[in-house]
């Protein structure tokens, strides 16, 4: 049963990562009210795929947490922190990927004057979405850092995976301090790429319980 949990948790991490990559590839850039109307179906599709990846990734991280049981405090702390981050990214996806398209589609035939009145609502929605993105980014960095330290401590995976996670988390925090914007589309893609790299590598070794260093 333990080996099965490891195997399927690793598969879940890899599957969730693939779905995340697909979602980010499909994710369109922002634009005018008319442009949002035109691509509303693409917005809904990309964010739906992103939300579909969340339970898969959490399932995988639960298996990782169980695998790192000998470093219980670090591993459990990482899982709880990641749950907070995944809740935040779910809210962001729901607001930007579902609520916003539903909202703008109600005003498909609106006049230019009415559309101008709607713009403050749209700007608030984007600001709220960015706030949730920052919560997710911060939580993901902390969670990866905790799991990485646990990996180095327990030695259940090669230590370089732990060092890779630490380097990824610290690099993201340093980039934010330096002024790099992770909450626009390009920046978020960069963050997700680094995050997914670590997740996939971890998933590959997680589903191979015999790989003990």
PyMOL commands that place a pseudoatom at each C-alpha (Angstrom):
pseudoatom trace, name=CA, resn=UNK, resi=1, chain=A, elem=C, hetatm=0, pos=[0.000, 0.000, 0.000]
pseudoatom trace, name=CA, resn=UNK, resi=2, chain=A, elem=C, hetatm=0, pos=[2.843, 2.386, 0.827]
pseudoatom trace, name=CA, resn=UNK, resi=3, chain=A, elem=C, hetatm=0, pos=[4.514, 1.721, -2.512]
pseudoatom trace, name=CA, resn=UNK, resi=4, chain=A, elem=C, hetatm=0, pos=[1.196, 2.295, -4.301]
pseudoatom trace, name=CA, resn=UNK, resi=5, chain=A, elem=C, hetatm=0, pos=[0.748, 5.636, -2.522]
pseudoatom trace, name=CA, resn=UNK, resi=6, chain=A, elem=C, hetatm=0, pos=[4.233, 6.698, -3.584]
pseudoatom trace, name=CA, resn=UNK, resi=7, chain=A, elem=C, hetatm=0, pos=[3.658, 5.601, -7.170]
pseudoatom trace, name=CA, resn=UNK, resi=8, chain=A, elem=C, hetatm=0, pos=[0.269, 7.222, -7.654]
pseudoatom trace, name=CA, resn=UNK, resi=9, chain=A, elem=C, hetatm=0, pos=[1.332, 10.371, -5.814]
pseudoatom trace, name=CA, resn=UNK, resi=10, chain=A, elem=C, hetatm=0, pos=[4.249, 10.717, -8.216]
pseudoatom trace, name=CA, resn=UNK, resi=11, chain=A, elem=C, hetatm=0, pos=[1.933, 10.198, -11.169]
pseudoatom trace, name=CA, resn=UNK, resi=12, chain=A, elem=C, hetatm=0, pos=[-0.438, 12.831, -9.721]
pseudoatom trace, name=CA, resn=UNK, resi=13, chain=A, elem=C, hetatm=0, pos=[2.378, 15.388, -9.436]
pseudoatom trace, name=CA, resn=UNK, resi=14, chain=A, elem=C, hetatm=0, pos=[3.468, 14.780, -13.019]
pseudoatom trace, name=CA, resn=UNK, resi=15, chain=A, elem=C, hetatm=0, pos=[-0.129, 14.845, -14.335]
pseudoatom trace, name=CA, resn=UNK, resi=16, chain=A, elem=C, hetatm=0, pos=[-0.926, 18.044, -12.463]
pseudoatom trace, name=CA, resn=UNK, resi=17, chain=A, elem=C, hetatm=0, pos=[2.246, 19.630, -13.786]
pseudoatom trace, name=CA, resn=UNK, resi=18, chain=A, elem=C, hetatm=0, pos=[1.371, 18.720, -17.387]
pseudoatom trace, name=CA, resn=UNK, resi=19, chain=A, elem=C, hetatm=0, pos=[-2.102, 20.215, -16.937]
pseudoatom trace, name=CA, resn=UNK, resi=20, chain=A, elem=C, hetatm=0, pos=[-0.527, 23.383, -15.512]
pseudoatom trace, name=CA, resn=UNK, resi=21, chain=A, elem=C, hetatm=0, pos=[1.751, 23.702, -18.527]
pseudoatom trace, name=CA, resn=UNK, resi=22, chain=A, elem=C, hetatm=0, pos=[-1.197, 23.246, -20.897]
pseudoatom trace, name=CA, resn=UNK, resi=23, chain=A, elem=C, hetatm=0, pos=[-3.186, 25.874, -19.000]
pseudoatom trace, name=CA, resn=UNK, resi=24, chain=A, elem=C, hetatm=0, pos=[-0.343, 28.398, -19.114]
pseudoatom trace, name=CA, resn=UNK, resi=25, chain=A, elem=C, hetatm=0, pos=[0.208, 27.717, -22.825]
pseudoatom trace, name=CA, resn=UNK, resi=26, chain=A, elem=C, hetatm=0, pos=[-3.457, 28.382, -23.592]
pseudoatom trace, name=CA, resn=UNK, resi=27, chain=A, elem=C, hetatm=0, pos=[-3.707, 31.346, -21.216]
pseudoatom trace, name=CA, resn=UNK, resi=28, chain=A, elem=C, hetatm=0, pos=[-4.246, 34.498, -23.311]
pseudoatom trace, name=CA, resn=UNK, resi=29, chain=A, elem=C, hetatm=0, pos=[-2.887, 37.923, -22.446]
pseudoatom trace, name=CA, resn=UNK, resi=30, chain=A, elem=C, hetatm=0, pos=[-5.217, 40.620, -21.189]
pseudoatom trace, name=CA, resn=UNK, resi=31, chain=A, elem=C, hetatm=0, pos=[-6.681, 43.314, -23.365]
pseudoatom trace, name=CA, resn=UNK, resi=32, chain=A, elem=C, hetatm=0, pos=[-9.627, 45.549, -24.053]
pseudoatom trace, name=CA, resn=UNK, resi=33, chain=A, elem=C, hetatm=0, pos=[-13.227, 44.771, -23.156]
pseudoatom trace, name=CA, resn=UNK, resi=34, chain=A, elem=C, hetatm=0, pos=[-13.901, 43.772, -26.758]
pseudoatom trace, name=CA, resn=UNK, resi=35, chain=A, elem=C, hetatm=0, pos=[-10.874, 41.470, -26.785]
pseudoatom trace, name=CA, resn=UNK, resi=36, chain=A, elem=C, hetatm=0, pos=[-12.002, 39.769, -23.568]
pseudoatom trace, name=CA, resn=UNK, resi=37, chain=A, elem=C, hetatm=0, pos=[-15.395, 39.148, -25.165]
pseudoatom trace, name=CA, resn=UNK, resi=38, chain=A, elem=C, hetatm=0, pos=[-13.738, 37.607, -28.202]
pseudoatom trace, name=CA, resn=UNK, resi=39, chain=A, elem=C, hetatm=0, pos=[-11.537, 35.188, -26.252]
pseudoatom trace, name=CA, resn=UNK, resi=40, chain=A, elem=C, hetatm=0, pos=[-13.893, 34.441, -23.349]
pseudoatom trace, name=CA, resn=UNK, resi=41, chain=A, elem=C, hetatm=0, pos=[-14.139, 30.746, -24.266]
pseudoatom trace, name=CA, resn=UNK, resi=42, chain=A, elem=C, hetatm=0, pos=[-10.346, 30.413, -24.343]
pseudoatom trace, name=CA, resn=UNK, resi=43, chain=A, elem=C, hetatm=0, pos=[-10.117, 32.122, -20.945]
pseudoatom trace, name=CA, resn=UNK, resi=44, chain=A, elem=C, hetatm=0, pos=[-12.667, 29.745, -19.439]
pseudoatom trace, name=CA, resn=UNK, resi=45, chain=A, elem=C, hetatm=0, pos=[-10.975, 26.691, -20.958]
pseudoatom trace, name=CA, resn=UNK, resi=46, chain=A, elem=C, hetatm=0, pos=[-7.447, 27.572, -19.837]
pseudoatom trace, name=CA, resn=UNK, resi=47, chain=A, elem=C, hetatm=0, pos=[-8.501, 28.389, -16.276]
pseudoatom trace, name=CA, resn=UNK, resi=48, chain=A, elem=C, hetatm=0, pos=[-10.690, 25.294, -16.034]
pseudoatom trace, name=CA, resn=UNK, resi=49, chain=A, elem=C, hetatm=0, pos=[-7.677, 23.160, -16.928]
pseudoatom trace, name=CA, resn=UNK, resi=50, chain=A, elem=C, hetatm=0, pos=[-5.627, 25.035, -14.324]
pseudoatom trace, name=CA, resn=UNK, resi=51, chain=A, elem=C, hetatm=0, pos=[-8.239, 24.317, -11.650]
pseudoatom trace, name=CA, resn=UNK, resi=52, chain=A, elem=C, hetatm=0, pos=[-8.347, 20.671, -12.726]
pseudoatom trace, name=CA, resn=UNK, resi=53, chain=A, elem=C, hetatm=0, pos=[-4.604, 20.429, -12.044]
pseudoatom trace, name=CA, resn=UNK, resi=54, chain=A, elem=C, hetatm=0, pos=[-4.963, 21.612, -8.437]
pseudoatom trace, name=CA, resn=UNK, resi=55, chain=A, elem=C, hetatm=0, pos=[-6.455, 18.452, -6.837]
pseudoatom trace, name=CA, resn=UNK, resi=56, chain=A, elem=C, hetatm=0, pos=[-3.951, 16.295, -8.744]
pseudoatom trace, name=CA, resn=UNK, resi=57, chain=A, elem=C, hetatm=0, pos=[-1.021, 18.345, -7.465]
pseudoatom trace, name=CA, resn=UNK, resi=58, chain=A, elem=C, hetatm=0, pos=[-2.363, 18.373, -3.897]
pseudoatom trace, name=CA, resn=UNK, resi=59, chain=A, elem=C, hetatm=0, pos=[-2.827, 14.603, -3.991]
pseudoatom trace, name=CA, resn=UNK, resi=60, chain=A, elem=C, hetatm=0, pos=[0.779, 14.262, -5.114]
pseudoatom trace, name=CA, resn=UNK, resi=61, chain=A, elem=C, hetatm=0, pos=[2.014, 16.575, -2.395]
pseudoatom trace, name=CA, resn=UNK, resi=62, chain=A, elem=C, hetatm=0, pos=[0.073, 14.601, 0.212]
pseudoatom trace, name=CA, resn=UNK, resi=63, chain=A, elem=C, hetatm=0, pos=[1.966, 11.500, -0.909]
pseudoatom trace, name=CA, resn=UNK, resi=64, chain=A, elem=C, hetatm=0, pos=[5.247, 13.446, -0.756]
pseudoatom trace, name=CA, resn=UNK, resi=65, chain=A, elem=C, hetatm=0, pos=[4.397, 14.548, 2.777]
pseudoatom trace, name=CA, resn=UNK, resi=66, chain=A, elem=C, hetatm=0, pos=[3.743, 10.956, 3.831]
pseudoatom trace, name=CA, resn=UNK, resi=67, chain=A, elem=C, hetatm=0, pos=[7.014, 9.865, 2.211]
pseudoatom trace, name=CA, resn=UNK, resi=68, chain=A, elem=C, hetatm=0, pos=[8.897, 12.476, 4.234]
pseudoatom trace, name=CA, resn=UNK, resi=69, chain=A, elem=C, hetatm=0, pos=[7.264, 11.334, 7.469]
pseudoatom trace, name=CA, resn=UNK, resi=70, chain=A, elem=C, hetatm=0, pos=[10.564, 11.154, 9.333]
pseudoatom trace, name=CA, resn=UNK, resi=71, chain=A, elem=C, hetatm=0, pos=[10.734, 14.956, 8.986]
pseudoatom trace, name=CA, resn=UNK, resi=72, chain=A, elem=C, hetatm=0, pos=[7.099, 15.337, 10.003]
pseudoatom trace, name=CA, resn=UNK, resi=73, chain=A, elem=C, hetatm=0, pos=[7.095, 18.981, 11.087]
pseudoatom trace, name=CA, resn=UNK, resi=74, chain=A, elem=C, hetatm=0, pos=[8.817, 20.205, 7.928]
pseudoatom trace, name=CA, resn=UNK, resi=75, chain=A, elem=C, hetatm=0, pos=[6.777, 17.992, 5.584]
pseudoatom trace, name=CA, resn=UNK, resi=76, chain=A, elem=C, hetatm=0, pos=[3.415, 18.752, 7.203]
pseudoatom trace, name=CA, resn=UNK, resi=77, chain=A, elem=C, hetatm=0, pos=[4.233, 22.449, 7.326]
pseudoatom trace, name=CA, resn=UNK, resi=78, chain=A, elem=C, hetatm=0, pos=[4.978, 22.353, 3.624]
pseudoatom trace, name=CA, resn=UNK, resi=79, chain=A, elem=C, hetatm=0, pos=[1.680, 20.630, 2.860]
pseudoatom trace, name=CA, resn=UNK, resi=80, chain=A, elem=C, hetatm=0, pos=[-0.407, 23.042, 4.940]
pseudoatom trace, name=CA, resn=UNK, resi=81, chain=A, elem=C, hetatm=0, pos=[1.335, 26.019, 3.362]
pseudoatom trace, name=CA, resn=UNK, resi=82, chain=A, elem=C, hetatm=0, pos=[0.799, 24.617, -0.135]
pseudoatom trace, name=CA, resn=UNK, resi=83, chain=A, elem=C, hetatm=0, pos=[-2.908, 24.073, 0.632]
pseudoatom trace, name=CA, resn=UNK, resi=84, chain=A, elem=C, hetatm=0, pos=[-3.173, 27.791, 1.422]
pseudoatom trace, name=CA, resn=UNK, resi=85, chain=A, elem=C, hetatm=0, pos=[-1.398, 28.608, -1.826]
pseudoatom trace, name=CA, resn=UNK, resi=86, chain=A, elem=C, hetatm=0, pos=[-3.605, 26.290, -3.869]
pseudoatom trace, name=CA, resn=UNK, resi=87, chain=A, elem=C, hetatm=0, pos=[-6.723, 27.815, -2.322]
pseudoatom trace, name=CA, resn=UNK, resi=88, chain=A, elem=C, hetatm=0, pos=[-5.441, 31.246, -3.347]
pseudoatom trace, name=CA, resn=UNK, resi=89, chain=A, elem=C, hetatm=0, pos=[-4.694, 30.169, -6.919]
pseudoatom trace, name=CA, resn=UNK, resi=90, chain=A, elem=C, hetatm=0, pos=[-8.137, 28.536, -7.122]
pseudoatom trace, name=CA, resn=UNK, resi=91, chain=A, elem=C, hetatm=0, pos=[-9.704, 31.861, -6.150]
pseudoatom trace, name=CA, resn=UNK, resi=92, chain=A, elem=C, hetatm=0, pos=[-7.576, 33.675, -8.729]
pseudoatom trace, name=CA, resn=UNK, resi=93, chain=A, elem=C, hetatm=0, pos=[-8.538, 31.226, -11.460]
pseudoatom trace, name=CA, resn=UNK, resi=94, chain=A, elem=C, hetatm=0, pos=[-12.221, 31.440, -10.550]
pseudoatom trace, name=CA, resn=UNK, resi=95, chain=A, elem=C, hetatm=0, pos=[-12.196, 35.248, -10.561]
pseudoatom trace, name=CA, resn=UNK, resi=96, chain=A, elem=C, hetatm=0, pos=[-10.125, 35.805, -13.675]
pseudoatom trace, name=CA, resn=UNK, resi=97, chain=A, elem=C, hetatm=0, pos=[-11.073, 32.690, -15.609]
pseudoatom trace, name=CA, resn=UNK, resi=98, chain=A, elem=C, hetatm=0, pos=[-14.761, 32.214, -14.801]
pseudoatom trace, name=CA, resn=UNK, resi=99, chain=A, elem=C, hetatm=0, pos=[-16.284, 35.258, -13.116]
pseudoatom trace, name=CA, resn=UNK, resi=100, chain=A, elem=C, hetatm=0, pos=[-14.695, 37.792, -15.473]
pseudoatom trace, name=CA, resn=UNK, resi=101, chain=A, elem=C, hetatm=0, pos=[-15.788, 36.085, -18.737]
pseudoatom trace, name=CA, resn=UNK, resi=102, chain=A, elem=C, hetatm=0, pos=[-19.287, 35.541, -17.337]
pseudoatom trace, name=CA, resn=UNK, resi=103, chain=A, elem=C, hetatm=0, pos=[-19.395, 39.192, -16.300]
pseudoatom trace, name=CA, resn=UNK, resi=104, chain=A, elem=C, hetatm=0, pos=[-18.245, 40.692, -19.615]
pseudoatom trace, name=CA, resn=UNK, resi=105, chain=A, elem=C, hetatm=0, pos=[-20.549, 38.429, -21.628]
pseudoatom trace, name=CA, resn=UNK, resi=106, chain=A, elem=C, hetatm=0, pos=[-23.534, 40.008, -19.898]
pseudoatom trace, name=CA, resn=UNK, resi=107, chain=A, elem=C, hetatm=0, pos=[-22.578, 43.297, -21.570]
pseudoatom trace, name=CA, resn=UNK, resi=108, chain=A, elem=C, hetatm=0, pos=[-21.877, 41.986, -25.058]
pseudoatom trace, name=CA, resn=UNK, resi=109, chain=A, elem=C, hetatm=0, pos=[-24.191, 44.591, -26.595]
pseudoatom trace, name=CA, resn=UNK, resi=110, chain=A, elem=C, hetatm=0, pos=[-23.365, 47.406, -24.172]
pseudoatom trace, name=CA, resn=UNK, resi=111, chain=A, elem=C, hetatm=0, pos=[-22.663, 50.921, -25.392]
pseudoatom trace, name=CA, resn=UNK, resi=112, chain=A, elem=C, hetatm=0, pos=[-19.201, 52.460, -25.182]
pseudoatom trace, name=CA, resn=UNK, resi=113, chain=A, elem=C, hetatm=0, pos=[-20.389, 54.673, -22.330]
pseudoatom trace, name=CA, resn=UNK, resi=114, chain=A, elem=C, hetatm=0, pos=[-21.565, 51.700, -20.275]
pseudoatom trace, name=CA, resn=UNK, resi=115, chain=A, elem=C, hetatm=0, pos=[-18.343, 49.802, -20.979]
pseudoatom trace, name=CA, resn=UNK, resi=116, chain=A, elem=C, hetatm=0, pos=[-16.358, 52.748, -19.583]
pseudoatom trace, name=CA, resn=UNK, resi=117, chain=A, elem=C, hetatm=0, pos=[-18.423, 52.527, -16.408]
pseudoatom trace, name=CA, resn=UNK, resi=118, chain=A, elem=C, hetatm=0, pos=[-17.514, 48.837, -16.089]
pseudoatom trace, name=CA, resn=UNK, resi=119, chain=A, elem=C, hetatm=0, pos=[-13.755, 49.391, -16.302]
pseudoatom trace, name=CA, resn=UNK, resi=120, chain=A, elem=C, hetatm=0, pos=[-13.247, 50.151, -12.563]
pseudoatom trace, name=CA, resn=UNK, resi=121, chain=A, elem=C, hetatm=0, pos=[-14.936, 46.824, -11.753]
pseudoatom trace, name=CA, resn=UNK, resi=122, chain=A, elem=C, hetatm=0, pos=[-12.598, 45.045, -14.162]
pseudoatom trace, name=CA, resn=UNK, resi=123, chain=A, elem=C, hetatm=0, pos=[-9.527, 46.772, -12.712]
pseudoatom trace, name=CA, resn=UNK, resi=124, chain=A, elem=C, hetatm=0, pos=[-10.579, 45.724, -9.209]
pseudoatom trace, name=CA, resn=UNK, resi=125, chain=A, elem=C, hetatm=0, pos=[-10.995, 42.157, -10.436]
pseudoatom trace, name=CA, resn=UNK, resi=126, chain=A, elem=C, hetatm=0, pos=[-7.470, 42.164, -11.873]
pseudoatom trace, name=CA, resn=UNK, resi=127, chain=A, elem=C, hetatm=0, pos=[-6.071, 43.644, -8.642]
pseudoatom trace, name=CA, resn=UNK, resi=128, chain=A, elem=C, hetatm=0, pos=[-7.810, 40.944, -6.606]
pseudoatom trace, name=CA, resn=UNK, resi=129, chain=A, elem=C, hetatm=0, pos=[-6.484, 38.296, -8.972]
pseudoatom trace, name=CA, resn=UNK, resi=130, chain=A, elem=C, hetatm=0, pos=[-2.924, 39.624, -8.560]
pseudoatom trace, name=CA, resn=UNK, resi=131, chain=A, elem=C, hetatm=0, pos=[-3.274, 39.571, -4.772]
pseudoatom trace, name=CA, resn=UNK, resi=132, chain=A, elem=C, hetatm=0, pos=[-4.221, 35.897, -4.860]
pseudoatom trace, name=CA, resn=UNK, resi=133, chain=A, elem=C, hetatm=0, pos=[-1.335, 35.229, -7.252]
pseudoatom trace, name=CA, resn=UNK, resi=134, chain=A, elem=C, hetatm=0, pos=[1.126, 36.722, -4.782]
pseudoatom trace, name=CA, resn=UNK, resi=135, chain=A, elem=C, hetatm=0, pos=[-0.313, 34.603, -1.953]
pseudoatom trace, name=CA, resn=UNK, resi=136, chain=A, elem=C, hetatm=0, pos=[0.146, 31.504, -4.117]
pseudoatom trace, name=CA, resn=UNK, resi=137, chain=A, elem=C, hetatm=0, pos=[3.698, 32.438, -5.117]
pseudoatom trace, name=CA, resn=UNK, resi=138, chain=A, elem=C, hetatm=0, pos=[4.704, 33.120, -1.516]
pseudoatom trace, name=CA, resn=UNK, resi=139, chain=A, elem=C, hetatm=0, pos=[3.086, 29.946, -0.215]
pseudoatom trace, name=CA, resn=UNK, resi=140, chain=A, elem=C, hetatm=0, pos=[4.619, 27.835, -2.986]
pseudoatom trace, name=CA, resn=UNK, resi=141, chain=A, elem=C, hetatm=0, pos=[8.101, 29.201, -2.214]
pseudoatom trace, name=CA, resn=UNK, resi=142, chain=A, elem=C, hetatm=0, pos=[7.756, 28.450, 1.500]
pseudoatom trace, name=CA, resn=UNK, resi=143, chain=A, elem=C, hetatm=0, pos=[6.314, 24.972, 0.873]
pseudoatom trace, name=CA, resn=UNK, resi=144, chain=A, elem=C, hetatm=0, pos=[9.022, 24.008, -1.620]
pseudoatom trace, name=CA, resn=UNK, resi=145, chain=A, elem=C, hetatm=0, pos=[11.664, 25.304, 0.780]
pseudoatom trace, name=CA, resn=UNK, resi=146, chain=A, elem=C, hetatm=0, pos=[10.282, 23.215, 3.666]
pseudoatom trace, name=CA, resn=UNK, resi=147, chain=A, elem=C, hetatm=0, pos=[9.983, 20.063, 1.564]
pseudoatom trace, name=CA, resn=UNK, resi=148, chain=A, elem=C, hetatm=0, pos=[13.459, 20.582, 0.147]
pseudoatom trace, name=CA, resn=UNK, resi=149, chain=A, elem=C, hetatm=0, pos=[15.011, 20.846, 3.596]
pseudoatom trace, name=CA, resn=UNK, resi=150, chain=A, elem=C, hetatm=0, pos=[13.063, 17.706, 4.573]
pseudoatom trace, name=CA, resn=UNK, resi=151, chain=A, elem=C, hetatm=0, pos=[14.413, 15.879, 1.497]
pseudoatom trace, name=CA, resn=UNK, resi=152, chain=A, elem=C, hetatm=0, pos=[17.986, 16.790, 2.426]
pseudoatom trace, name=CA, resn=UNK, resi=153, chain=A, elem=C, hetatm=0, pos=[17.387, 15.782, 6.031]
pseudoatom trace, name=CA, resn=UNK, resi=154, chain=A, elem=C, hetatm=0, pos=[15.680, 12.441, 5.349]
pseudoatom trace, name=CA, resn=UNK, resi=155, chain=A, elem=C, hetatm=0, pos=[17.731, 11.480, 2.259]
pseudoatom trace, name=CA, resn=UNK, resi=156, chain=A, elem=C, hetatm=0, pos=[14.751, 9.624, 0.747]
pseudoatom trace, name=CA, resn=UNK, resi=157, chain=A, elem=C, hetatm=0, pos=[15.625, 11.298, -2.592]
pseudoatom trace, name=CA, resn=UNK, resi=158, chain=A, elem=C, hetatm=0, pos=[18.952, 12.491, -3.964]
pseudoatom trace, name=CA, resn=UNK, resi=159, chain=A, elem=C, hetatm=0, pos=[20.034, 15.586, -2.061]
pseudoatom trace, name=CA, resn=UNK, resi=160, chain=A, elem=C, hetatm=0, pos=[20.336, 17.609, -5.266]
pseudoatom trace, name=CA, resn=UNK, resi=161, chain=A, elem=C, hetatm=0, pos=[16.522, 17.625, -5.504]
pseudoatom trace, name=CA, resn=UNK, resi=162, chain=A, elem=C, hetatm=0, pos=[16.438, 19.398, -2.157]
pseudoatom trace, name=CA, resn=UNK, resi=163, chain=A, elem=C, hetatm=0, pos=[19.092, 21.857, -3.242]
pseudoatom trace, name=CA, resn=UNK, resi=164, chain=A, elem=C, hetatm=0, pos=[17.226, 22.459, -6.501]
pseudoatom trace, name=CA, resn=UNK, resi=165, chain=A, elem=C, hetatm=0, pos=[14.070, 23.280, -4.543]
pseudoatom trace, name=CA, resn=UNK, resi=166, chain=A, elem=C, hetatm=0, pos=[15.930, 25.622, -2.204]
pseudoatom trace, name=CA, resn=UNK, resi=167, chain=A, elem=C, hetatm=0, pos=[17.558, 27.376, -5.164]
pseudoatom trace, name=CA, resn=UNK, resi=168, chain=A, elem=C, hetatm=0, pos=[14.180, 27.700, -6.917]
pseudoatom trace, name=CA, resn=UNK, resi=169, chain=A, elem=C, hetatm=0, pos=[12.440, 29.180, -3.873]
pseudoatom trace, name=CA, resn=UNK, resi=170, chain=A, elem=C, hetatm=0, pos=[15.259, 31.579, -2.996]
pseudoatom trace, name=CA, resn=UNK, resi=171, chain=A, elem=C, hetatm=0, pos=[15.618, 32.704, -6.625]
pseudoatom trace, name=CA, resn=UNK, resi=172, chain=A, elem=C, hetatm=0, pos=[11.907, 33.525, -6.813]
pseudoatom trace, name=CA, resn=UNK, resi=173, chain=A, elem=C, hetatm=0, pos=[12.001, 35.539, -3.578]
pseudoatom trace, name=CA, resn=UNK, resi=174, chain=A, elem=C, hetatm=0, pos=[15.158, 37.355, -4.696]
pseudoatom trace, name=CA, resn=UNK, resi=175, chain=A, elem=C, hetatm=0, pos=[13.555, 38.190, -8.037]
pseudoatom trace, name=CA, resn=UNK, resi=176, chain=A, elem=C, hetatm=0, pos=[10.503, 39.680, -6.287]
pseudoatom trace, name=CA, resn=UNK, resi=177, chain=A, elem=C, hetatm=0, pos=[12.731, 41.775, -4.012]
pseudoatom trace, name=CA, resn=UNK, resi=178, chain=A, elem=C, hetatm=0, pos=[14.667, 42.944, -7.075]
pseudoatom trace, name=CA, resn=UNK, resi=179, chain=A, elem=C, hetatm=0, pos=[11.423, 44.137, -8.646]
pseudoatom trace, name=CA, resn=UNK, resi=180, chain=A, elem=C, hetatm=0, pos=[10.633, 41.327, -11.076]
pseudoatom trace, name=CA, resn=UNK, resi=181, chain=A, elem=C, hetatm=0, pos=[6.877, 41.146, -11.663]
pseudoatom trace, name=CA, resn=UNK, resi=182, chain=A, elem=C, hetatm=0, pos=[5.586, 37.593, -11.391]
pseudoatom trace, name=CA, resn=UNK, resi=183, chain=A, elem=C, hetatm=0, pos=[1.888, 38.464, -11.609]
pseudoatom trace, name=CA, resn=UNK, resi=184, chain=A, elem=C, hetatm=0, pos=[1.771, 39.481, -15.256]
pseudoatom trace, name=CA, resn=UNK, resi=185, chain=A, elem=C, hetatm=0, pos=[1.392, 36.672, -17.806]
pseudoatom trace, name=CA, resn=UNK, resi=186, chain=A, elem=C, hetatm=0, pos=[5.082, 36.419, -18.726]
pseudoatom trace, name=CA, resn=UNK, resi=187, chain=A, elem=C, hetatm=0, pos=[6.253, 36.580, -15.130]
pseudoatom trace, name=CA, resn=UNK, resi=188, chain=A, elem=C, hetatm=0, pos=[3.726, 34.015, -13.956]
pseudoatom trace, name=CA, resn=UNK, resi=189, chain=A, elem=C, hetatm=0, pos=[4.785, 31.667, -16.760]
pseudoatom trace, name=CA, resn=UNK, resi=190, chain=A, elem=C, hetatm=0, pos=[8.391, 32.003, -15.615]
pseudoatom trace, name=CA, resn=UNK, resi=191, chain=A, elem=C, hetatm=0, pos=[7.441, 31.176, -12.032]
pseudoatom trace, name=CA, resn=UNK, resi=192, chain=A, elem=C, hetatm=0, pos=[5.265, 28.229, -13.041]
pseudoatom trace, name=CA, resn=UNK, resi=193, chain=A, elem=C, hetatm=0, pos=[8.070, 26.880, -15.252]
pseudoatom trace, name=CA, resn=UNK, resi=194, chain=A, elem=C, hetatm=0, pos=[10.509, 26.839, -12.323]
pseudoatom trace, name=CA, resn=UNK, resi=195, chain=A, elem=C, hetatm=0, pos=[7.906, 25.436, -9.938]
pseudoatom trace, name=CA, resn=UNK, resi=196, chain=A, elem=C, hetatm=0, pos=[6.822, 22.715, -12.369]
pseudoatom trace, name=CA, resn=UNK, resi=197, chain=A, elem=C, hetatm=0, pos=[10.432, 21.672, -13.017]
pseudoatom trace, name=CA, resn=UNK, resi=198, chain=A, elem=C, hetatm=0, pos=[10.924, 20.895, -9.342]
pseudoatom trace, name=CA, resn=UNK, resi=199, chain=A, elem=C, hetatm=0, pos=[7.504, 19.242, -9.037]
pseudoatom trace, name=CA, resn=UNK, resi=200, chain=A, elem=C, hetatm=0, pos=[8.088, 16.945, -12.019]
pseudoatom trace, name=CA, resn=UNK, resi=201, chain=A, elem=C, hetatm=0, pos=[11.540, 15.898, -10.818]
pseudoatom trace, name=CA, resn=UNK, resi=202, chain=A, elem=C, hetatm=0, pos=[10.120, 15.202, -7.359]
pseudoatom trace, name=CA, resn=UNK, resi=203, chain=A, elem=C, hetatm=0, pos=[7.221, 13.273, -8.875]
pseudoatom trace, name=CA, resn=UNK, resi=204, chain=A, elem=C, hetatm=0, pos=[9.563, 11.072, -10.915]
pseudoatom trace, name=CA, resn=UNK, resi=205, chain=A, elem=C, hetatm=0, pos=[11.542, 10.056, -7.828]
pseudoatom trace, name=CA, resn=UNK, resi=206, chain=A, elem=C, hetatm=0, pos=[8.432, 9.790, -5.656]
pseudoatom trace, name=CA, resn=UNK, resi=207, chain=A, elem=C, hetatm=0, pos=[6.961, 7.095, -7.860]
pseudoatom trace, name=CA, resn=UNK, resi=208, chain=A, elem=C, hetatm=0, pos=[10.248, 5.171, -7.615]
pseudoatom trace, name=CA, resn=UNK, resi=209, chain=A, elem=C, hetatm=0, pos=[10.306, 4.203, -3.924]
pseudoatom trace, name=CA, resn=UNK, resi=210, chain=A, elem=C, hetatm=0, pos=[13.385, 2.081, -4.459]
pseudoatom trace, name=CA, resn=UNK, resi=211, chain=A, elem=C, hetatm=0, pos=[15.453, 5.192, -5.220]
pseudoatom trace, name=CA, resn=UNK, resi=212, chain=A, elem=C, hetatm=0, pos=[16.809, 5.803, -1.723]
pseudoatom trace, name=CA, resn=UNK, resi=213, chain=A, elem=C, hetatm=0, pos=[20.026, 7.719, -1.265]
for i in range(1, 213): cmd.bond("trace and resi %d" % i, "trace and resi %d" % (i + 1))
show_as sticks, trace
zoom trace
